Amino acid sequence: MDTDVVIAGAGPAGLTLACELAMVGVRTVLLEREPRKPGFCRGFNLNARSLDAFDRRGIADRFIAEGHKVPVTSFGGLPAPLDIGSLGWEHPYTLGIAQTRVEEILEEHAAELGVDIRRGQAVHGFTQDDSGVTVNGEIRARYLVGCDGSRSAVRKLAGIDFPGTPTTRYVMLGDVETDLVPGKHLGGVFVIPRPGYVRVVVADPVFDRAEPITLAQLNSTVDEALGRHVEMAEPRWLTRFGNAARQAAQYRSGRVLLAGDAAHIHPPAGAQGVNLAIADAMNLGWKLAAAVRGWASPELLDTYHRERHAAGARVLLHTQAQALLAGDGIGPLRDLFAELSELDGVGRYLAELATGVETRYEMGEFATHPWLGRMAPDIPIAIDGCPTSVAKLLRGGSGLLLDFGGLDHPPLDRVDVVRAEPLDTESMDEGQVAAMLVRPDGHVAWLATADGRAEPGPLAAALSRWFGLVPA
């Protein structure tokens, strides 16, 4: 084999996946069709879930140092912002940071880990067999992952269907200099602050994506929506996007897998795209590494499709709902949602949707504990009297069996067995968690409680399912 994994696409999904693989010694080649980095920026935030995930790799501070913290979020343009600064999360804010800078930081990290990044090279063909994939007739690898965007060549070449709802309306977007006030929704015109300029978003009356947008077109459309003339200048990026929502029928076809926009597209409401791509990559990385190393259970790679397809479908659902709420002609519905968002628990629920922290994977029919399937809380703990945390213990990319005194287990391959003392008993779910098994992506796969319950079943079954460990 020339390499273990070929990844197509050096966006957030491809770069995060490359880092995850290289961190544990999986040889990775990253092909990016564009010879140069883009001169425009699509997105501008990392949500709380992405920051939690990067913290479990020890790189969250690299992003936090360059962004600005916003302790509120929104859902569908509702007038009252949702407060996330007081919800007790690890990162109780959205981080304002350009997608271009996110990609640069990830690429720097990938280079540190030895990823082979090749720009100006697209995937134009591949064949696969029982032992691997041959990409472009020359690179032999065990697996190919398409992270190459909504028009993914890998998805098309693999023959994977991309069903969903077509575009019914388009929106113009322009990064320009103007005297419009940021943060306002003015007669159907959104004005979003950006460093040194603003992003103007307005309904597109032309409805022809093939027609290039000019500054004059954007200006006249905004003028008509506002009923007055505004000055616009210095366009940095002019584009249009639609409200289509599509999802790949399968995230895996043999030795070919999909992640990021290659697997799903949705309305940009809520700025979920970058964060959904990162979550795909974090879920896939350790499972693909296990398959490369030969210890994955037969179903492990298939759980990638099951878990992330369900998570993606949920994001498609609520981003479509947000797009409708932000549209014209539904004032009463928006007013009702605004009232609901102020009820106890509803605002938190919407905030969790908007920031991704509600993501929970199915761990089995007997999984009832609220931690199961969710990102393990970053509990402050001590090992032999030395303070540390769950996030820090996951930075090597291994699984973690954390024992708080309710378990006596010998060392394991592929799983770090750690005996620890909680430093904050209140954070331990009122003292009920005695031990827990955490996957490399940070999600709780099994736990035992102080009263002797084991969920979703015996520990041996969980170790076999997720880490290919069979009891002696």
Backbone torsions as a table, in degrees:
resi	resn	phi	psi	omega
1	MET	NA	134.9	174.6
2	ASP	-68.9	-35.9	179.7
3	THR	-156.2	173.4	179.6
4	ASP	-87.2	-44.9	-175.6
5	VAL	-137.2	134.8	168.2
6	VAL	-105.5	130.3	176.4
7	ILE	-114.0	130.8	175.8
8	ALA	-100.8	117.2	176.4
9	GLY	110.6	119.3	-178.1
10	ALA	-104.7	45.3	171.0
11	GLY	-92.6	-165.9	-178.2
12	PRO	-57.4	-40.6	-179.4
13	ALA	-67.0	-50.1	-177.1
14	GLY	-64.0	-41.9	-178.8
15	LEU	-69.9	-42.1	177.7
16	THR	-63.0	-43.8	179.2
17	LEU	-62.9	-43.0	178.7
18	ALA	-59.3	-41.8	178.5
19	CYS	-64.7	-43.0	-179.9
20	GLU	-60.7	-41.6	-178.7
21	LEU	-72.0	-47.9	-177.1
22	ALA	-64.9	-31.0	-179.8
23	MET	-57.7	-32.6	-178.1
24	VAL	-107.8	18.3	171.2
25	GLY	86.7	15.8	177.5
26	VAL	-86.5	123.8	-178.9
27	ARG	-68.4	130.6	-172.3
28	THR	-136.4	133.8	172.1
29	VAL	-114.7	127.0	-179.2
30	LEU	-111.2	116.1	-180.0
31	LEU	-102.0	127.4	177.6
32	GLU	-122.9	122.6	-173.9
33	ARG	-67.3	-30.1	-179.2
34	GLU	-81.4	130.4	-178.9
35	PRO	-71.1	-24.3	-178.8
36	ARG	-130.2	158.9	177.3
37	LYS	-69.5	150.4	-175.9
38	PRO	-68.1	151.7	178.0
39	GLY	-92.4	11.3	178.7
40	PHE	-134.6	170.3	-176.1
41	CYS	-127.1	125.3	-177.8
42	ARG	-81.7	-46.3	-174.1
43	GLY	-125.8	166.5	-173.8
44	PHE	-142.0	31.4	177.3
45	ASN	-157.1	153.7	165.0
46	LEU	-117.4	131.4	-178.3
47	ASN	-89.9	178.7	-174.5
48	ALA	-60.9	-37.9	-179.2
49	ARG	-65.6	-43.2	178.7
50	SER	-61.9	-40.9	179.0
51	LEU	-66.2	-38.5	175.4
52	ASP	-60.7	-43.7	-179.3
53	ALA	-64.2	-45.5	179.8
54	PHE	-67.1	-30.0	176.5
55	ASP	-64.2	-31.3	178.0
56	ARG	-76.8	0.8	172.4
57	ARG	-119.5	2.4	175.7
58	GLY	77.1	18.4	-177.4
59	ILE	-120.9	4.2	-178.3
60	ALA	-59.2	-37.2	-177.3
61	ASP	-63.1	-25.7	178.7
62	ARG	-64.0	-37.4	179.3
63	PHE	-79.6	-44.0	-177.1
64	ILE	-60.1	-35.5	-178.2
65	ALA	-64.7	-20.3	-174.7
66	GLU	-113.0	-2.5	-179.3
67	GLY	-110.9	179.1	175.0
68	HIS	-119.8	139.0	-174.4
69	LYS	-85.9	130.1	178.8
70	VAL	-119.0	109.3	-173.1
71	PRO	-80.9	15.0	177.0
72	VAL	-133.6	160.8	172.5
73	THR	-139.7	176.8	-179.8
74	SER	-132.4	162.4	177.1
75	PHE	-133.4	108.9	175.7
76	GLY	63.6	26.9	178.4
77	GLY	72.4	18.9	177.1
78	LEU	-58.9	143.9	-172.4
79	PRO	-63.3	-34.7	-178.7
80	ALA	-91.7	121.1	177.7
81	PRO	-66.1	152.3	178.8
82	LEU	-92.0	122.3	-177.9
83	ASP	-77.3	119.2	175.8
84	ILE	-113.0	-1.6	-178.3
85	GLY	-74.7	-15.4	-176.8
86	SER	-116.1	17.0	-174.7
87	LEU	-92.0	-0.9	175.3
88	GLY	79.2	18.5	179.0
89	TRP	-79.8	165.0	177.8
90	GLU	-63.0	-43.0	178.2
91	HIS	-123.5	85.6	-172.4
92	PRO	-82.0	57.6	-179.4
93	TYR	-169.4	164.0	166.1
94	THR	-97.0	138.5	-179.0
95	LEU	-97.3	117.3	174.9
96	GLY	-77.6	108.9	-179.9
97	ILE	-154.2	135.9	-176.6
98	ALA	-65.6	140.9	177.4
99	GLN	-58.1	-35.6	178.7
100	THR	-60.3	-38.7	179.1
101	ARG	-74.2	-35.6	174.7
102	VAL	-57.6	-45.1	180.0
103	GLU	-65.9	-38.1	178.9
104	GLU	-64.2	-42.3	179.2
105	ILE	-65.5	-42.9	178.0
106	LEU	-64.5	-38.8	178.8
107	GLU	-66.8	-38.4	176.1
108	GLU	-61.6	-42.1	179.1
109	HIS	-66.3	-41.4	178.3
110	ALA	-60.7	-40.7	178.4
111	ALA	-64.1	-38.9	176.9
112	GLU	-60.4	-33.6	-178.0
113	LEU	-87.7	-2.9	175.3
114	GLY	89.2	21.2	178.1
115	VAL	-69.9	137.0	177.6
116	ASP	-88.0	102.2	-177.4
117	ILE	-102.2	124.1	-177.0
118	ARG	-122.6	106.9	179.6
119	ARG	-86.2	155.2	-179.3
120	GLY	76.5	18.8	179.6
121	GLN	-128.5	117.4	178.9
122	ALA	-103.6	157.2	171.4
123	VAL	-84.3	117.2	179.2
124	HIS	-116.1	1.1	176.8
125	GLY	179.6	154.0	173.9
126	PHE	-159.9	158.1	170.7
127	THR	-129.6	148.3	177.6
128	GLN	-131.1	151.6	176.4
129	ASP	-140.0	-167.3	-174.7
130	ASP	-66.6	-22.0	-175.1
131	SER	-109.3	-11.3	-178.7
132	GLY	174.1	-167.3	-177.4
133	VAL	-130.7	136.1	173.3
134	THR	-107.1	116.9	-173.8
135	VAL	-101.6	129.2	179.5
136	ASN	56.0	26.2	177.2
137	GLY	71.7	6.7	-174.6
138	GLU	-140.0	-28.5	-178.2
139	ILE	-101.4	119.8	179.4
140	ARG	-99.8	126.1	-178.2
141	ALA	-141.0	166.0	177.1
142	ARG	-77.6	-35.6	-178.1
143	TYR	-142.5	155.3	173.9
144	LEU	-125.3	132.5	178.8
145	VAL	-122.1	123.2	177.9
146	GLY	-88.7	108.8	173.2
147	CYS	-118.6	34.9	-167.8
148	ASP	-101.7	35.2	167.5
149	GLY	84.7	179.0	-172.8
150	SER	-63.8	-27.0	177.9
151	ARG	-100.7	34.1	-172.8
152	SER	-43.8	120.4	174.0
153	ALA	-67.8	-37.0	-179.6
154	VAL	-62.7	-45.2	179.3
155	ARG	-61.0	-44.7	-178.7
156	LYS	-66.4	-43.9	180.0
157	LEU	-65.4	-29.9	179.0
158	ALA	-80.0	-9.0	179.2
159	GLY	71.9	27.7	-179.9
160	ILE	-88.1	125.4	-179.8
161	ASP	-65.5	153.8	-177.9
162	PHE	-132.4	65.3	-174.6
163	PRO	-75.5	163.8	177.9
164	GLY	157.8	-158.5	-178.8
165	THR	-104.3	133.9	-179.7
166	PRO	-75.4	169.3	177.4
167	THR	-67.5	131.5	175.3
168	THR	-112.7	-15.6	174.7
169	ARG	-155.2	151.0	179.2
170	TYR	-113.7	158.7	178.2
171	VAL	-129.9	138.2	172.8
172	MET	-86.5	143.5	175.6
173	LEU	-130.8	133.8	177.6
174	GLY	-140.2	127.0	171.5
175	ASP	-92.5	106.1	-170.0
176	VAL	-140.1	171.6	168.8
177	GLU	-101.0	130.3	-177.1
178	THR	-159.1	165.4	178.2
179	ASP	-93.1	6.0	175.0
180	LEU	-63.3	143.8	-176.0
181	VAL	-82.4	123.5	178.4
182	PRO	-64.0	156.5	175.6
183	GLY	81.8	8.1	-178.1
184	LYS	-113.3	150.2	171.9
185	HIS	-110.3	98.0	-170.8
186	LEU	-107.3	100.9	175.1
187	GLY	52.6	43.0	-179.6
188	GLY	88.0	4.8	178.1
189	VAL	-110.9	121.9	175.4
190	PHE	-96.4	136.7	178.7
191	VAL	-125.2	114.8	-172.2
192	ILE	-115.6	125.9	-178.8
193	PRO	-68.4	141.5	175.7
194	ARG	-139.4	160.7	-177.4
195	PRO	-61.7	108.4	176.3
196	GLY	85.0	-1.6	-179.6
197	TYR	-161.8	-174.6	174.9
198	VAL	-129.3	158.3	173.7
199	ARG	-105.1	120.4	-179.5
200	VAL	-104.7	129.8	-179.3
201	VAL	-126.0	129.1	-177.4
202	VAL	-149.5	148.3	178.1
203	ALA	-58.5	138.9	-176.2
204	ASP	-96.5	114.5	-179.6
205	PRO	-77.9	-13.6	-175.7
206	VAL	-77.9	-38.8	179.0
207	PHE	56.5	45.7	177.5
208	ASP	-141.7	96.6	-175.3
209	ARG	-65.3	-24.3	-177.5
210	ALA	-72.7	-19.1	-178.1
211	GLU	-84.8	121.8	179.6
212	PRO	-61.9	145.6	177.8
213	ILE	-89.5	137.7	173.2
214	THR	-109.6	160.8	177.2
215	LEU	-60.9	-37.2	179.8
216	ALA	-62.9	-40.6	178.2
217	GLN	-63.4	-47.7	179.2
218	LEU	-59.9	-44.8	-177.4
219	ASN	-61.6	-45.9	-178.3
220	SER	-67.4	-34.9	178.5
221	THR	-66.4	-42.5	177.5
222	VAL	-65.5	-42.8	178.9
223	ASP	-57.4	-44.8	-178.3
224	GLU	-65.5	-40.0	-179.7
225	ALA	-66.3	-35.2	-177.4
226	LEU	-89.4	-18.9	-176.5
227	GLY	75.2	20.9	178.5
228	ARG	-159.4	166.2	-178.2
229	HIS	-92.2	137.3	172.3
230	VAL	-124.8	151.0	178.7
231	GLU	-89.7	134.5	175.4
232	MET	-131.6	144.9	-179.1
233	ALA	-155.0	170.6	173.7
234	GLU	51.0	60.9	179.8
235	PRO	-68.5	127.7	177.3
236	ARG	-94.1	-35.3	-179.4
237	TRP	-156.3	128.6	176.2
238	LEU	-125.6	126.0	-178.7
239	THR	-154.6	176.9	172.6
240	ARG	-136.2	150.3	176.8
241	PHE	-140.4	157.1	-177.1
242	GLY	-111.3	-178.7	-178.2
243	ASN	-103.2	21.9	178.2
244	ALA	-61.3	148.2	175.2
245	ALA	-135.2	115.3	-178.0
246	ARG	-136.6	153.3	179.6
247	GLN	-145.7	134.7	179.5
248	ALA	-58.5	137.0	179.9
249	ALA	-63.2	-33.4	176.8
250	GLN	-137.2	137.5	174.8
251	TYR	-88.0	-5.1	179.3
252	ARG	-140.9	135.5	171.1
253	SER	-134.1	95.1	-176.6
254	GLY	65.1	-116.8	-179.0
255	ARG	-99.3	16.3	178.4
256	VAL	-117.0	130.8	-178.7
257	LEU	-130.2	162.2	-179.4
258	LEU	-125.0	148.9	175.5
259	ALA	-152.0	159.9	179.3
260	GLY	67.7	-149.3	-176.3
261	ASP	-63.5	-18.9	174.5
262	ALA	-65.1	-23.9	-178.2
263	ALA	-100.2	-19.0	-175.7
264	HIS	-164.2	144.0	169.6
265	ILE	-131.8	153.4	-176.1
266	HIS	-159.5	164.8	175.4
267	PRO	-57.5	147.2	-175.5
268	PRO	-75.6	3.4	179.6
269	ALA	-55.8	130.8	178.9
270	GLY	86.1	-4.3	177.1
271	ALA	51.9	54.9	-175.6
272	GLN	-92.7	-16.1	-167.8
273	GLY	-57.1	-54.3	-178.8
274	VAL	-59.6	-43.9	-174.7
275	ASN	-70.4	-36.9	176.8
276	LEU	-65.8	-37.8	178.1
277	ALA	-64.2	-43.0	178.8
278	ILE	-62.5	-41.7	179.6
279	ALA	-63.9	-39.9	174.4
280	ASP	-55.9	-49.6	-175.1
281	ALA	-64.5	-39.3	179.3
282	MET	-65.6	-36.2	178.3
283	ASN	-70.2	-41.6	-175.3
284	LEU	-77.5	-35.7	-169.0
285	GLY	-53.9	-54.1	-175.5
286	TRP	-69.9	-30.9	178.6
287	LYS	-70.5	-40.7	177.9
288	LEU	-66.9	-39.2	176.4
289	ALA	-61.4	-39.9	178.2
290	ALA	-63.6	-39.4	178.5
291	ALA	-66.6	-41.3	178.2
292	VAL	-61.5	-41.3	-177.2
293	ARG	-78.5	-13.0	172.8
294	GLY	90.5	8.8	-179.5
295	TRP	-108.8	1.7	-179.8
296	ALA	-67.1	142.1	172.8
297	SER	-66.1	158.0	-177.0
298	PRO	-54.7	-29.4	-175.0
299	GLU	-97.6	-2.9	-170.5
300	LEU	-59.7	-48.2	179.9
301	LEU	-64.5	-30.2	178.4
302	ASP	-67.9	-25.8	177.6
303	THR	-67.5	-21.4	175.6
304	TYR	-60.6	-49.1	178.9
305	HIS	-61.7	-47.6	-175.5
306	ARG	-60.7	-45.1	-175.7
307	GLU	-74.0	-47.4	-174.3
308	ARG	-80.6	-27.3	175.3
309	HIS	-65.7	-42.6	178.1
310	ALA	-64.4	-42.7	179.1
311	ALA	-65.0	-40.5	178.5
312	GLY	-65.1	-40.6	179.1
313	ALA	-61.7	-36.3	179.0
314	ARG	-67.1	-40.0	177.8
315	VAL	-66.4	-41.3	176.3
316	LEU	-57.9	-41.0	-179.3
317	LEU	-61.1	-51.8	-172.9
318	HIS	-81.4	-22.7	173.8
319	THR	-73.1	-34.8	174.3
320	GLN	-64.3	-39.9	177.4
321	ALA	-63.7	-41.5	179.1
322	GLN	-65.3	-39.3	178.5
323	ALA	-61.8	-39.1	177.8
324	LEU	-67.0	-40.7	180.0
325	LEU	-63.3	-32.9	-178.3
326	ALA	-82.9	-5.5	-176.9
327	GLY	-80.8	178.8	-179.5
328	ASP	-90.2	156.4	172.4
329	GLY	83.3	8.9	-179.7
330	ILE	-128.0	37.3	-178.6
331	GLY	-52.0	-46.6	-179.9
332	PRO	-60.8	-39.2	179.0
333	LEU	-66.2	-41.6	178.8
334	ARG	-64.5	-39.2	178.7
335	ASP	-63.8	-39.2	179.4
336	LEU	-66.3	-43.7	177.9
337	PHE	-62.3	-36.1	178.8
338	ALA	-62.7	-40.0	176.8
339	GLU	-66.0	-44.4	-178.9
340	LEU	-61.6	-37.3	-176.3
341	SER	-64.5	-17.1	-179.9
342	GLU	-90.8	-5.3	177.6
343	LEU	-75.2	150.8	179.1
344	ASP	-56.0	126.8	175.7
345	GLY	89.4	-29.6	-177.0
346	VAL	-71.5	-44.0	177.9
347	GLY	-59.6	-41.1	178.6
348	ARG	-64.2	-42.9	179.5
349	TYR	-59.8	-46.3	179.4
350	LEU	-65.7	-37.5	178.3
351	ALA	-64.9	-38.6	178.1
352	GLU	-66.8	-37.0	174.8
353	LEU	-62.4	-47.1	-174.6
354	ALA	-68.3	-24.9	-175.9
355	THR	-109.5	-0.4	174.2
356	GLY	81.6	-4.3	-174.6
357	VAL	-73.7	-10.8	179.2
358	GLU	-81.8	-3.9	-176.4
359	THR	-57.1	126.2	180.0
360	ARG	-140.4	127.8	179.0
361	TYR	-93.6	147.0	-179.6
362	GLU	-72.8	122.0	-178.3
363	MET	-108.2	-1.1	179.0
364	GLY	135.8	161.1	-174.4
365	GLU	-67.9	-19.0	-179.6
366	PHE	-100.7	15.2	179.3
367	ALA	-88.6	102.1	-177.7
368	THR	-114.5	-22.3	-177.4
369	HIS	-65.0	137.8	-175.5
370	PRO	-63.7	-18.0	178.5
371	TRP	-81.2	-25.0	-174.2
372	LEU	-63.3	129.5	179.1
373	GLY	85.6	-13.1	-179.2
374	ARG	-99.3	166.6	175.1
375	MET	-60.2	127.9	-179.3
376	ALA	-61.2	133.0	177.2
377	PRO	-59.2	144.9	-179.6
378	ASP	-82.0	73.2	-173.9
379	ILE	-70.2	131.3	171.6
380	PRO	-72.4	125.8	-176.0
381	ILE	-136.4	170.7	175.0
382	ALA	-130.1	138.3	174.9
383	ILE	-117.6	117.2	-175.8
384	ASP	52.1	38.8	177.1
385	GLY	84.4	-5.2	-178.4
386	CYS	-97.4	122.5	-178.9
387	PRO	-66.5	142.4	174.1
388	THR	-158.0	-162.2	179.9
389	SER	-152.3	165.7	178.7
390	VAL	-60.6	-43.9	-178.9
391	ALA	-57.4	-42.8	-179.1
392	LYS	-65.8	-34.1	-179.3
393	LEU	-71.2	-17.0	-178.8
394	LEU	-94.3	0.2	-171.9
395	ARG	-72.0	-13.5	176.5
396	GLY	-86.5	-7.7	177.5
397	GLY	85.9	10.0	176.9
398	SER	-93.8	166.6	170.1
399	GLY	-72.7	166.5	-175.9
400	LEU	-138.8	123.3	171.1
401	LEU	-107.3	106.4	-173.2
402	LEU	-102.4	121.6	-175.5
403	ASP	-110.9	119.5	178.2
404	PHE	-100.6	20.2	177.9
405	GLY	111.2	-4.0	-178.7
406	GLY	-102.2	11.7	-173.9
407	LEU	-150.3	142.9	175.6
408	ASP	-129.3	98.0	-172.3
409	HIS	-124.0	137.6	178.0
410	PRO	-70.2	167.8	177.6
411	PRO	-57.6	151.9	-179.2
412	LEU	-130.6	146.5	168.3
413	ASP	-71.0	143.0	172.9
414	ARG	70.2	-2.5	178.4
415	VAL	-135.6	128.6	176.0
416	ASP	-82.9	118.0	177.5
417	VAL	-94.2	118.1	-173.0
418	VAL	-128.2	125.4	173.2
419	ARG	-93.1	122.0	-172.6
420	ALA	-137.6	161.1	176.9
421	GLU	-116.1	123.9	177.8
422	PRO	-68.0	137.0	178.9
423	LEU	-94.6	-10.2	179.7
424	ASP	-136.3	94.7	-175.1
425	THR	-65.3	-26.3	179.0
426	GLU	-65.5	-36.1	179.4
427	SER	-73.7	-9.1	-179.4
428	MET	-89.4	32.7	177.8
429	ASP	55.9	50.4	178.8
430	GLU	57.8	35.6	173.1
431	GLY	77.7	10.5	-174.0
432	GLN	-85.6	-18.8	-178.0
433	VAL	-88.7	120.3	-179.4
434	ALA	-100.3	-25.2	179.4
435	ALA	-165.0	153.0	175.6
436	MET	-152.7	147.6	176.5
437	LEU	-103.8	122.6	-176.9
438	VAL	-115.0	128.6	178.1
439	ARG	-70.9	163.1	178.8
440	PRO	-59.0	-25.5	178.3
441	ASP	-82.7	3.6	174.9
442	GLY	93.9	-0.4	-177.7
443	HIS	-91.1	139.7	-178.5
444	VAL	-75.4	122.6	-177.4
445	ALA	-104.5	-18.7	-178.9
446	TRP	-162.5	150.3	172.0
447	LEU	-155.2	158.8	174.6
448	ALA	-120.2	142.5	-180.0
449	THR	-106.1	166.0	-174.7
450	ALA	-64.0	-22.4	-180.0
451	ASP	-90.2	9.7	172.9
452	GLY	95.6	1.4	177.7
453	ARG	-76.7	144.5	174.2
454	ALA	-124.0	121.2	-178.0
455	GLU	-124.2	141.1	1.8
456	PRO	-84.0	3.8	179.9
457	GLY	178.8	-157.1	-179.6
458	PRO	-63.3	147.7	177.8
459	LEU	-59.9	-38.8	-178.3
460	ALA	-57.9	-38.4	-180.0
461	ALA	-66.9	-39.6	179.1
462	ALA	-68.0	-40.4	178.3
463	LEU	-64.7	-35.4	178.3
464	SER	-71.0	-44.3	-176.3
465	ARG	-65.0	-46.4	-171.6
466	TRP	-95.2	-23.4	-175.2
467	PHE	-129.1	7.9	177.5
468	GLY	62.1	24.8	-178.3
469	LEU	-95.8	121.4	179.7
470	VAL	-105.7	126.4	-179.0
471	PRO	-57.4	140.2	179.0
472	ALA	-67.7	NA	NA
